[in-house]
Amino acid sequence: MLKKLKKELSLNIQAALGQKVNQKIVVFESDDWGGIRMPSQEVYQALSKKIPLMQTDRFSKFDALASADDLTALFEVLLKHKDRNGKHPAFTFNVTTGNPDFKQILYHNFERFVVEPFYQTIGSAQPAALPLWHQGLAQGLYQPQYHGREHVNQKRWLASLAKGDVCVREAFNHGTYGFETTFDGAEYLLAAYDYTAPEDEHYWKRSIDQGINIFKDFFGFAPETFIPPCYIAPQTLIDYLNHKGVYGLQGKLYSFFPNGIENGKRKYVKKLRTAGSDSKTGKVNLVRNCFFEPSNGKGNWWVADCLKRMETAFKWGKPAVIDTHRVNYIGNVVESNRTESLQLLNTLLTQILKKWPDVVFMTSDQLARLYKFSDEQRA
């Protein structure tokens, strides 16, 4: 009982912070679209025997490029529901716009990071899915935003490959990089922008610039919001994006700014984030306050917990920003993962509209503009 009361008090304190909105807004923020993870069930079976860490990592078990069946099934669920304005719920697809070109990286003997645009990767691995990216966007069922160019720390990864790290090489040989290592260890690979030294600036700056260009080439417009891989990026990178017109920062309650390595552990400056717009800098914070990750187990618990968090957010005049990764909706590695998650998503959407028939579905860029416009009007 005491634990429950502490959690409820914490959620209410968090919800009280930041800029209010005058509508019950629901936003689904979904990371990792466009990026490779596990090429196939066969690759997973082969790698998980050699890399035991993969056996407990849901991303290794389930996550992959979305197939045509994956996108069709997700879109079908979204099309079943409408808000008070007749609008379907739309996912914010946070896209990593490039993937490692494994052949070229091997050709350059792990001395050069070579990128393949995400749509070329999809065109090769899941060609039937590519038209659905265009169709879903035209139907308003998703809105792409920026998750960086890649989801791997290129400097750290190439160094591990060059020195012959057995697990990293084995994953590379099977066309992937994405397995969990100790999060606080110096060797952690998935935090693409975990750079601290000024001399490393060229790594992330080139990645950001090229990644945005790929985004614009495929979608025909520029992103307005960004979520750094693993929620980690230096302040200079966030400022740089703001200057380039990407003014909205997605994330959880805290930002994590890299602060070097000490005794083999990576260090961070942890900073509290409050939702809303800063009229002085033009930046907007979007804060995830609800979570829906059914691929992580516990079934219907995710629906109940998400509804409870939404209720708290609405009570304090805040939007419900739901964190829900791509991994939940992928079935081309393990089909039941997609099927079970979509059943729960359908239940969640049904319950949302039953409990709050006046909700409004938005995407991250729409919420960012609402915050920004409202703040400018108050100034």
C-alpha positions as CSV (number, residue, x, y, z in Angstrom):
1,M,0.0,0.0,0.0
2,L,2.8,2.4,0.9
3,K,4.6,1.7,-2.4
4,K,1.3,2.3,-4.3
5,L,0.8,5.7,-2.5
6,K,4.4,6.7,-3.2
7,K,4.0,5.9,-6.9
8,E,0.7,7.9,-7.1
9,L,2.2,10.9,-5.3
10,S,5.2,10.8,-7.7
11,L,3.0,10.7,-10.7
12,N,1.0,13.6,-9.5
13,I,4.1,15.7,-8.8
14,Q,5.4,15.0,-12.2
15,A,2.1,15.8,-13.9
16,A,1.9,19.1,-12.1
17,L,5.0,20.4,-13.8
18,G,5.1,22.2,-17.1
19,Q,2.8,23.9,-19.5
20,K,-0.9,23.0,-19.5
21,V,-3.1,22.4,-22.5
22,N,-6.9,22.9,-22.7
23,Q,-7.7,19.6,-24.4
24,K,-7.4,15.9,-23.6
25,I,-4.6,15.2,-26.0
26,V,-3.2,11.7,-26.8
27,V,0.1,11.3,-28.5
28,F,1.8,7.9,-29.4
29,E,5.6,8.3,-29.7
30,S,7.2,5.2,-31.2
31,D,11.0,4.9,-31.6
32,D,13.3,2.9,-33.9
33,W,11.4,2.8,-37.2
34,G,13.6,2.4,-40.2
35,G,16.5,0.8,-38.3
36,I,17.6,-2.8,-38.6
37,R,17.7,-5.0,-35.5
38,M,17.3,-8.7,-35.9
39,P,17.4,-9.9,-39.5
40,S,15.4,-13.1,-39.0
41,Q,14.4,-15.8,-36.5
42,E,17.2,-17.9,-37.8
43,V,19.8,-15.3,-37.1
44,Y,18.4,-14.8,-33.6
45,Q,18.7,-18.5,-32.9
46,A,22.3,-18.6,-34.1
47,L,23.4,-15.5,-32.3
48,S,21.5,-16.1,-29.0
49,K,23.5,-19.3,-28.5
50,K,26.8,-17.4,-28.8
51,I,25.7,-14.2,-27.1
52,P,23.6,-15.1,-24.1
53,L,22.7,-11.5,-23.4
54,M,20.3,-11.7,-26.4
55,Q,18.2,-14.3,-24.7
56,T,16.8,-11.7,-22.2
57,D,16.6,-8.7,-24.5
58,R,13.2,-8.2,-26.1
59,F,14.6,-6.1,-28.9
60,S,16.9,-9.0,-29.9
61,K,14.0,-11.5,-29.7
62,F,11.4,-9.5,-31.5
63,D,12.5,-6.3,-33.2
64,A,13.3,-6.0,-36.9
65,L,12.5,-3.9,-40.0
66,A,8.7,-3.7,-40.3
67,S,7.3,-5.9,-42.9
68,A,4.2,-5.2,-45.1
69,D,2.2,-7.4,-42.8
70,D,3.4,-5.5,-39.7
71,L,2.5,-2.1,-41.1
72,T,-0.9,-3.4,-42.5
73,A,-1.8,-4.9,-39.2
74,L,-0.9,-1.8,-37.2
75,F,-2.7,0.5,-39.6
76,E,-5.9,-1.7,-39.5
77,V,-6.1,-1.2,-35.8
78,L,-5.6,2.6,-36.0
79,L,-8.3,2.8,-38.7
80,K,-10.9,1.2,-36.3
81,H,-10.8,4.3,-34.0
82,K,-11.6,8.0,-34.3
83,D,-11.5,10.9,-31.9
84,R,-14.2,13.6,-31.4
85,N,-13.0,15.3,-34.6
86,G,-13.2,12.2,-36.7
87,K,-9.4,11.7,-36.7
88,H,-7.8,8.3,-36.4
89,P,-5.0,7.9,-33.9
90,A,-1.7,8.4,-35.6
91,F,1.7,7.1,-34.4
92,T,4.7,9.3,-34.4
93,F,7.3,7.1,-36.1
94,N,10.7,8.2,-34.8
95,V,12.9,7.2,-37.7
96,T,16.6,6.4,-37.7
97,T,17.3,7.3,-41.3
98,G,20.4,5.3,-42.0
99,N,21.8,1.8,-41.4
100,P,25.3,0.6,-41.5
101,D,26.4,-0.7,-44.9
102,F,28.1,-3.9,-43.7
103,K,29.8,-4.7,-46.9
104,Q,31.4,-1.3,-47.3
105,I,32.4,-1.2,-43.7
106,L,34.1,-4.6,-44.0
107,Y,35.7,-3.4,-47.3
108,H,37.2,-0.5,-45.4
109,N,38.5,-2.8,-42.7
110,F,36.4,-1.2,-40.0
111,E,38.1,2.1,-40.4
112,R,35.1,4.0,-42.0
113,F,31.5,4.1,-41.1
114,V,29.4,3.9,-44.3
115,V,25.7,4.5,-44.3
116,E,22.8,3.1,-46.3
117,P,19.6,5.2,-46.4
118,F,16.8,3.5,-44.5
119,Y,14.6,3.3,-47.5
120,Q,17.2,1.4,-49.4
121,T,17.6,-1.1,-46.5
122,I,13.8,-1.5,-46.5
123,G,13.7,-1.8,-50.3
124,S,16.2,-4.7,-50.1
125,A,15.0,-6.5,-47.1
126,Q,11.2,-5.7,-47.0
127,P,10.4,-4.4,-50.5
128,A,6.6,-4.9,-50.1
129,A,6.6,-2.6,-47.1
130,L,7.9,0.5,-48.9
131,P,4.6,1.4,-50.6
132,L,2.9,1.1,-47.2
133,W,5.2,3.8,-45.8
134,H,3.8,6.2,-48.4
135,Q,0.2,4.9,-48.0
136,G,0.2,5.2,-44.2
137,L,1.6,8.7,-44.4
138,A,-1.0,9.8,-47.0
139,Q,-3.8,8.3,-44.8
140,G,-2.5,10.2,-41.7
141,L,-1.9,7.0,-39.7
142,Y,1.7,8.0,-38.8
143,Q,3.9,11.1,-38.9
144,P,7.7,10.6,-39.1
145,Q,10.0,12.5,-36.8
146,Y,13.8,12.3,-36.3
147,H,15.6,9.6,-34.2
148,G,19.0,10.3,-35.6
149,R,20.9,8.9,-38.6
150,E,21.8,5.6,-36.9
151,H,21.2,3.8,-33.6
152,V,24.8,2.7,-33.0
153,N,27.7,4.7,-31.6
154,Q,29.8,4.6,-34.8
155,K,33.2,5.4,-33.1
156,R,32.7,2.8,-30.3
157,W,31.3,0.2,-32.7
158,L,34.2,0.5,-35.2
159,A,36.7,0.3,-32.4
160,S,35.2,-2.9,-31.1
161,L,35.1,-4.4,-34.6
162,A,38.7,-3.4,-35.3
163,K,40.0,-4.9,-32.1
164,G,38.2,-8.2,-32.8
165,D,35.6,-8.2,-30.0
166,V,34.1,-11.7,-30.5
167,C,30.5,-10.9,-29.8
168,V,30.4,-7.7,-31.8
169,R,32.1,-9.4,-34.7
170,E,29.7,-12.3,-34.6
171,A,26.7,-9.9,-34.7
172,F,28.3,-8.0,-37.6
173,N,28.8,-11.2,-39.6
174,H,25.1,-11.8,-39.3
175,G,24.2,-8.2,-40.4
176,T,23.3,-6.6,-37.1
177,Y,24.9,-4.6,-34.2
178,G,21.9,-4.3,-31.8
179,F,22.5,-6.4,-28.8
180,E,22.5,-5.1,-25.2
181,T,25.7,-4.8,-23.4
182,T,26.0,-3.4,-19.8
183,F,24.2,0.0,-20.1
184,D,26.6,1.8,-17.8
185,G,29.7,0.2,-19.3
186,A,32.2,2.0,-21.5
187,E,31.5,-0.4,-24.3
188,Y,27.7,0.3,-24.6
189,L,27.0,0.5,-28.4
190,L,23.5,1.6,-28.9
191,A,23.8,5.3,-27.7
192,A,24.6,6.8,-31.1
193,Y,25.3,10.3,-29.7
194,D,27.1,9.5,-26.5
195,Y,30.0,11.8,-27.2
196,T,31.7,14.1,-24.8
197,A,35.0,15.3,-26.2
198,P,35.0,18.4,-28.4
199,E,37.1,16.6,-31.0
200,D,34.3,14.1,-31.4
201,E,31.9,16.8,-32.6
202,H,32.5,15.9,-36.2
203,Y,31.0,12.4,-35.7
204,W,27.6,13.6,-34.5
205,K,27.4,16.7,-36.6
206,R,28.0,14.8,-39.8
207,S,25.5,12.1,-38.7
208,I,22.8,14.7,-37.8
209,D,23.3,16.6,-41.1
210,Q,23.2,13.6,-43.4
211,G,20.4,12.0,-41.4
212,I,18.1,15.0,-41.8
213,N,18.9,15.1,-45.6
214,I,17.9,11.5,-45.9
215,F,14.7,12.3,-44.0
216,K,13.8,15.1,-46.3
217,D,14.7,13.1,-49.4
218,F,12.2,10.4,-48.6
219,F,9.4,12.3,-46.8
220,G,9.6,15.6,-48.6
221,F,9.7,17.8,-45.5
222,A,12.0,18.4,-42.5
223,P,11.4,17.0,-39.0
224,E,10.4,19.3,-36.2
225,T,11.1,17.1,-33.2
226,F,13.9,14.7,-32.2
227,I,14.4,11.9,-29.8
228,P,18.1,10.8,-29.2
229,P,18.8,7.1,-29.3
230,C,18.8,5.8,-25.7
231,Y,17.7,9.3,-24.6
232,I,21.4,10.4,-24.6
233,A,22.9,13.4,-26.4
234,P,25.2,16.3,-25.5
235,Q,23.6,19.7,-25.0
236,T,25.6,21.1,-28.0
237,L,23.8,18.6,-30.2
238,I,20.4,19.6,-29.0
239,D,21.3,23.3,-29.5
240,Y,22.6,22.5,-33.0
241,L,19.3,20.8,-34.0
242,N,17.4,23.8,-32.7
243,H,19.4,26.1,-35.0
244,K,18.5,23.7,-37.9
245,G,14.8,24.0,-37.1
246,V,14.3,20.8,-35.1
247,Y,13.1,22.7,-32.0
248,G,11.1,19.9,-30.2
249,L,12.9,17.4,-27.9
250,Q,11.0,14.2,-27.1
251,G,12.0,12.2,-24.1
252,K,11.1,11.0,-20.6
253,L,11.2,13.0,-17.4
254,Y,15.0,13.4,-17.5
255,S,17.6,14.2,-20.1
256,F,21.0,12.5,-19.9
257,F,24.0,14.6,-21.0
258,P,27.2,12.6,-21.5
259,N,29.8,13.4,-18.9
260,G,32.7,11.1,-19.7
261,I,33.9,7.7,-18.3
262,E,35.1,7.1,-14.8
263,N,36.4,3.7,-13.6
264,G,35.0,2.0,-16.7
265,K,31.5,3.5,-16.2
266,R,29.9,6.1,-18.4
267,K,28.7,9.2,-16.5
268,Y,25.9,11.6,-17.2
269,V,24.5,14.9,-16.1
270,K,20.8,14.2,-15.3
271,K,18.4,17.1,-15.9
272,L,14.7,17.3,-15.1
273,R,12.5,18.1,-18.1
274,T,9.2,20.0,-17.9
275,A,6.7,19.9,-20.7
276,G,6.2,23.0,-22.8
277,S,7.8,25.8,-24.8
278,D,10.7,28.1,-23.8
279,S,10.0,31.5,-25.5
280,K,13.6,32.6,-25.0
281,T,15.2,29.7,-26.9
282,G,12.3,28.6,-29.1
283,K,12.8,25.0,-27.8
284,V,9.9,22.7,-26.8
285,N,10.0,19.8,-24.4
286,L,7.7,16.9,-25.0
287,V,7.6,14.6,-22.0
288,R,6.5,11.0,-22.1
289,N,4.3,10.3,-19.1
290,C,2.6,7.1,-20.2
291,F,4.1,3.8,-21.3
292,F,2.8,0.9,-23.5
293,E,5.3,-1.8,-24.0
294,P,3.4,-5.1,-24.2
295,S,6.4,-7.0,-25.8
296,N,8.0,-6.6,-22.4
297,G,5.4,-9.0,-20.8
298,K,2.6,-8.5,-18.2
299,G,-0.2,-8.3,-20.8
300,N,-3.3,-6.4,-19.7
301,W,-1.3,-4.6,-17.0
302,W,0.0,-2.2,-19.7
303,V,-3.5,-1.1,-20.6
304,A,-4.5,-0.5,-17.0
305,D,-1.3,1.3,-16.1
306,C,-1.4,3.5,-19.3
307,L,-5.0,4.5,-18.5
308,K,-4.1,5.3,-14.9
309,R,-1.2,7.5,-16.0
310,M,-3.5,9.2,-18.6
311,E,-6.0,10.0,-15.9
312,T,-3.4,11.7,-13.8
313,A,-2.1,13.7,-16.8
314,F,-5.5,14.9,-17.8
315,K,-6.3,15.8,-14.2
316,W,-3.4,18.3,-14.3
317,G,-4.1,19.6,-17.7
318,K,-1.3,17.7,-19.5
319,P,-1.3,15.7,-22.7
320,A,-0.9,12.0,-22.5
321,V,2.3,11.2,-24.3
322,I,2.6,7.5,-24.7
323,D,6.0,5.8,-25.1
324,T,5.6,2.7,-27.3
325,H,8.6,1.3,-29.3
326,R,8.4,-0.3,-32.7
327,V,9.4,-3.7,-31.2
328,N,5.8,-4.1,-29.9
329,Y,4.4,-4.2,-33.4
330,I,6.8,-6.5,-35.2
331,G,5.8,-10.0,-36.1
332,N,8.1,-11.1,-38.9
333,V,10.5,-12.6,-36.3
334,V,7.9,-13.9,-33.8
335,E,4.4,-13.4,-35.2
336,S,2.7,-13.7,-31.8
337,N,4.5,-10.6,-30.6
338,R,2.7,-8.5,-33.1
339,T,-0.6,-10.2,-32.7
340,E,-0.8,-10.0,-28.9
341,S,0.5,-6.3,-28.8
342,L,-2.1,-5.2,-31.4
343,Q,-4.9,-6.9,-29.5
344,L,-3.9,-4.9,-26.4
345,L,-3.5,-1.7,-28.5
346,N,-7.0,-2.1,-29.8
347,T,-8.2,-2.6,-26.2
348,L,-6.3,0.5,-25.0
349,L,-7.8,2.7,-27.8
350,T,-11.3,1.3,-27.1
351,Q,-11.0,2.1,-23.4
352,I,-9.5,5.6,-24.0
353,L,-12.4,6.6,-26.3
354,K,-15.0,5.1,-23.9
355,K,-13.5,6.8,-20.8
356,W,-12.7,10.1,-22.5
357,P,-14.9,10.6,-25.6
358,D,-13.6,14.1,-26.0
359,V,-9.9,13.1,-26.5
360,V,-8.0,14.5,-29.4
361,F,-5.3,12.4,-31.2
362,M,-2.1,14.3,-32.2
363,T,1.4,13.6,-33.3
364,S,4.5,14.9,-31.7
365,D,5.1,17.7,-34.2
366,Q,1.5,18.9,-33.8
367,L,1.8,19.0,-30.0
368,A,5.1,20.8,-30.3
369,R,3.5,23.5,-32.5
370,L,0.6,23.8,-30.1
371,Y,3.0,24.4,-27.2
372,K,5.1,26.8,-29.2
373,F,2.1,28.8,-30.6
374,S,0.4,28.9,-27.1
375,D,3.6,30.2,-25.5
376,E,4.1,32.9,-28.2
377,Q,0.5,34.0,-27.7
378,R,1.1,34.4,-24.0
379,A,4.3,36.4,-24.4
